[in-house]
Amino acid sequence: MFPVINFGSLSLPAPELILLLGFWLGSVLTERKSKHFKVNSNLVEKVLWTCLLAGLIGARLSFISRYPSAFQENLLSVFSLNPNLLDPAGGLLISAAVGFIYISQKRISLWVFLDSLTPFFAVMAIALSFSNFAAGTGFGTSTTLPWGISLWGELRHPVQIYHLAGGLVALYITSYRIQTSEHQPGFTFVLFVSLTSCFRLFFSGFQETASLVGDGIRLPQLTYWTILAISLFLLNKHNRPLQMEKPDESQE
Amino acid sequence: MTSYRFERHQLGSIFILLAGLAWVWVSRIPTDSGSLQTIVAPQESFLAPDFNLTTLSGENFFLSEFRGSPVIINFWASWCPPCRAEMPAFQQVFAEYEDLGLIIAAVNATNQDSLSEAAAFASENNLTFPIPLDKTGSASRSYNLYSLPTTIFIDRQGIIQKIIIGGPIPIALIRVQADKLFQDKP
């Protein structure tokens, strides 16, 4: 756990820095891999930066809309650099909407573009796990296993590291193992979602804090299970070999 | 051959989903398990570590005595520019929420500050909330103080709801967090 990195008298928030580093690494890898998906790397870069900007503005606007009275007497707080005044869910939603509109205008297939962005999503998933580890959030239940980490008086599962390892496996498989040219557009992205939701469904079972439903069932696990079910359905659909499409193409 | 392959994939998917459901059930949190909220730790969702310090005005400040009221603890020092910048915002929020029962304690990291300069700063800014003096650094250590300023929002049950490291914190954020502390009924 290292929420702050001190450089002399300067203190920098480690979780936010890790996410920024993840964004940069993810965008670099995505640009390098874009040629495999036959997508222009400049376009990928433009979309990523546009989505980042839209996400940040959207996250702030979403936060303000949730707590308007807090800003009434001090409008300058609207422009504060403090990341605690951001609503991540609202930012993600607006970022995704802006990205969707952007690529629709460029007349690019959504599935092809999602495939090309998969390395970025994979790196960001890893960065998010590492960021949670730095912040100390999303920690694990107590354990007697030798790799448990000492946290608040007892050994606990290093769940964030489990998630990080799962993210590395998903990145390796989707970016370096599969031949994208052999599959339908969307296969790479859906495979990444399947792998990530599967790993998270499993590793979240060791997480200490979570919203609960029913008889102690973790809500995040149910969410990951639902995502996994949808993605497996789509995976079967997108896994059809490309040559099956050939008769249709010849008819056209 | 192809249809066999698809059937195999579908069967695999069904097996994974059933195994997933079984894991969700097996790994559920037992309702009789111990709560985090009985463990004392300087971390969100845990019970806030207690401390007993003497304030600038010479009174004793026991954090645990304020159980039942929302509490904001702000660790600061007079040499720290962000601490100085955000203190008027805390004073303003205190003036707005004092009647509702909000407690603000600006714990001065006296072990790394000058007491006279801290007192002068408090006087200049007309700070009316308690300023406990952490002369030995015991409170700073119990809260694993990484950086100044650090602000901790504690609910009526004594549970840490939010920790904000660094500053200056905008007044809007202090108001939002203070409002959240009042959302839980006593």
Boltz contact constraints between the chains, C-beta under 6 A:
constraints:
  - contact:
      token1: [A, 3]
      token2: [B, 146]
      max_distance: 6.0
  - contact:
      token1: [A, 3]
      token2: [B, 165]
      max_distance: 6.0
  - contact:
      token1: [A, 4]
      token2: [B, 146]
      max_distance: 6.0
  - contact:
      token1: [A, 4]
      token2: [B, 147]
      max_distance: 6.0
  - contact:
      token1: [A, 4]
      token2: [B, 165]
      max_distance: 6.0
  - contact:
      token1: [A, 11]
      token2: [B, 147]
      max_distance: 6.0
  - contact:
      token1: [A, 67]
      token2: [B, 176]
      max_distance: 6.0
  - contact:
      token1: [A, 70]
      token2: [B, 172]
      max_distance: 6.0
  - contact:
      token1: [A, 70]
      token2: [B, 175]
      max_distance: 6.0
  - contact:
      token1: [A, 70]
      token2: [B, 176]
      max_distance: 6.0
  - contact:
      token1: [A, 71]
      token2: [B, 172]
      max_distance: 6.0
  - contact:
      token1: [A, 74]
      token2: [B, 171]
      max_distance: 6.0
  - contact:
      token1: [A, 74]
      token2: [B, 172]
      max_distance: 6.0
  - contact:
      token1: [A, 77]
      token2: [B, 170]
      max_distance: 6.0
  - contact:
      token1: [A, 77]
      token2: [B, 172]
      max_distance: 6.0
  - contact:
      token1: [A, 80]
      token2: [B, 170]
      max_distance: 6.0
  - contact:
      token1: [A, 82]
      token2: [B, 170]
      max_distance: 6.0
  - contact:
      token1: [A, 84]
      token2: [B, 164]
      max_distance: 6.0
  - contact:
      token1: [A, 84]
      token2: [B, 173]
      max_distance: 6.0
  - contact:
      token1: [A, 85]
      token2: [B, 173]
      max_distance: 6.0
  - contact:
      token1: [A, 136]
      token2: [B, 43]
      max_distance: 6.0
  - contact:
      token1: [A, 152]
      token2: [B, 41]
      max_distance: 6.0
  - contact:
      token1: [A, 201]
      token2: [B, 20]
      max_distance: 6.0
  - contact:
      token1: [A, 205]
      token2: [B, 23]
      max_distance: 6.0
  - contact:
      token1: [A, 205]
      token2: [B, 27]
      max_distance: 6.0
  - contact:
      token1: [A, 209]
      token2: [B, 45]
      max_distance: 6.0
  - contact:
      token1: [A, 216]
      token2: [B, 28]
      max_distance: 6.0
  - contact:
      token1: [A, 216]
      token2: [B, 29]
      max_distance: 6.0
  - contact:
      token1: [A, 216]
      token2: [B, 31]
      max_distance: 6.0
  - contact:
      token1: [A, 217]
      token2: [B, 28]
      max_distance: 6.0
  - contact:
      token1: [A, 221]
      token2: [B, 24]
      max_distance: 6.0
  - contact:
      token1: [A, 225]
      token2: [B, 20]
      max_distance: 6.0
  - contact:
      token1: [A, 229]
      token2: [B, 17]
      max_distance: 6.0
  - contact:
      token1: [A, 232]
      token2: [B, 13]
      max_distance: 6.0
  - contact:
      token1: [A, 236]
      token2: [B, 9]
      max_distance: 6.0
